[in-house]
Amino acid sequence: MMKLKNIHPGEILLEEFLLPMEISQNKLANDIGVSPRRINEIVHGKRSVTADTDLRLSRALGTSEGFWLGLQADYDLEEKKASLKSALGKIKSLVSSEPEIGVFAGR
């Protein structure tokens, strides 16, 4: 089974928003009140999306608050999972695979 490429939020920003909407990185940066360098580094996968950037992008591009942070979290988890593959394989679960009835029922 072929593994899909882990896509950075910056690639989505560029390919799904900036290019189709014909918005330059510089214009977006100016419109949302951040430095053009911040947008450029995000687009090139050299910078993570922060809560501040998420809120600004969401307002400007019509996405829901948390959309960009969610993409960043997904990206970060996949990157970390790949780098910890060997270590994670050595960790044994401390819980049974089938939870007991009522364990989370407020008892």
Secondary structure, 3 states (H helix, E strand, C coil): CCCCCCCCHHHHHHHHHHHHHCCCHHHHHHHHCCCHHHHHHHHCCCCCCCHHHHHHHHHHHCCCCCHHHHHHHHHHHHHHHHHCHHHHHCCCCCCCCCCCCCCCCCC
